[in-house]
Amino acid sequence: MNNDLPDDGSVVANERGWIFGLLIAPYGVLLQGIVQGGVLGYLLSRQGAGSVTQAHLIGLLSLPTSLYFLWSPITDFFVRRRTWLVVSALIAAFLMWLNFEQPRLSSTGAVTLAFLAACCSQLIVSSAGGMMGALHSERTRRVASSLLQAGAMGFGALSAWVLIYLSARSSRNSLALTAAALIAVPALAVLCVSGQDA
């Protein structure tokens, strides 16, 4: 048993597990909301793409989830993990804004932008996981891991509802800005909340 863990399950004063529900939000919006949550499939169907094309594109954009072990270790070097998380989320938001601005979401350019955004979103997961591993309190780690999952699912579901709802009621430019904001705003909120980092 690790002697660094408090035996009584007490929480270290400056560690807040709840923040992990916010840290994972950009990933939840992008991967669990836009790509796998139905937004992309819905928008592709509105542009006339068939179910085979939709399945191929969503499968391709889900590939970084399986392969991110190739580039995720970079979050252990150069800058703090929180910096990696925020920068990756802002780049992903920018790439998704550019993606939504494309006339056809099934075009090579749009798919490339979305794929790069999905790759960036995996750096968010590895950064948050690294920060969670650096927590000293066992109890805080338990809370953090629960809220990491809940945050990804909750923000993913909320963003899917918002974007599908707005897709028929707003311009493509407004939808692109909304998608980017849903990814970027939680990341920027992390900068405003002082949290622990490894």
Secondary structure as GFF3:
##gff-version 3
##sequence-region A 1 198
A	DSSP	alpha_helix	19	23	.	.	.	ID=ss1
A	DSSP	alpha_helix	25	27	.	.	.	ID=ss2
A	DSSP	pi_helix	28	35	.	.	.	ID=ss3
A	DSSP	alpha_helix	39	46	.	.	.	ID=ss4
A	DSSP	alpha_helix	51	67	.	.	.	ID=ss5
A	DSSP	three_ten_helix	68	70	.	.	.	ID=ss6
A	DSSP	three_ten_helix	72	76	.	.	.	ID=ss7
A	DSSP	alpha_helix	81	101	.	.	.	ID=ss8
A	DSSP	alpha_helix	108	133	.	.	.	ID=ss9
A	DSSP	alpha_helix	138	167	.	.	.	ID=ss10
A	DSSP	alpha_helix	172	192	.	.	.	ID=ss11
###
